[in-house]
């Protein structure tokens, strides 16, 4: 187990699903303008942190959702 991973599998799954949904809405053209850009940025961050299992904000506040 990597000591840097600070997200549980449930946390990671939620982030991946949320990221995919936000990216699909923005890149699919359903949400445009400033809100579309926001969805793209937030979706990319959620997807990236979910795939990697590392949340920088969790590190900053010394918080973990995994038991390791």
C-alpha positions in Angstrom: 0.0 0.0 0.0 1.3 3.4 -0.9 1.8 5.7 2.1 0.6 8.7 -0.1 -2.8 7.3 -0.8 -5.3 9.0 1.5 -8.6 8.1 0.0 -10.7 5.1 0.6 -12.1 3.0 -2.3 -15.6 4.5 -1.8 -14.2 8.0 -1.8 -12.2 7.2 -5.0 -15.2 5.7 -6.7 -17.4 8.7 -5.9 -14.7 11.1 -7.2 -14.3 9.2 -10.5 -18.1 9.0 -11.1 -18.5 12.7 -10.3 -15.5 13.7 -12.5 -16.9 11.7 -15.4 -20.4 13.2 -15.1 -19.1 16.8 -14.8 -16.7 16.3 -17.8 -19.5 14.7 -19.8 -21.9 17.6 -19.1 -19.3 20.3 -20.0 -17.5 18.7 -22.9 -20.8 17.3 -24.3 -22.1 20.8 -24.6 -25.0 20.4 -22.2 -23.5 23.1 -19.9 -21.7 26.0 -21.5 -20.2 29.3 -20.6 -18.6 30.0 -17.3 -20.4 27.1 -15.6 -19.2 24.8 -18.3 -15.6 25.8 -17.7 -16.1 25.3 -13.9 -17.5 21.9 -14.6 -14.5 21.0 -16.7 -12.0 22.1 -14.1 -13.8 20.5 -11.2 -14.5 17.3 -13.2 -10.8 17.0 -14.1 -9.7 17.5 -10.5 -12.2 15.0 -9.2 -11.3 12.4 -11.8 -7.5 12.9 -11.3 -7.7 12.7 -7.5 -10.0 9.7 -7.7 -7.7 7.8 -10.1 -4.6 8.6 -8.2 -6.1 8.2 -4.7 -4.3 11.3 -3.4 -6.1 14.4 -2.3 -3.8 17.4 -1.7 -6.4 19.0 0.6 -6.6 15.9 2.7 -2.8 16.1 3.0 -2.9 19.7 4.0 -5.4 19.1 6.8 -3.9 15.7 7.7 -7.1 13.9 6.9 -7.6 10.3 5.6 -10.6 8.3 4.5 -8.7 5.1 4.1 -7.8 2.9 7.1 -4.1 2.3 6.2 
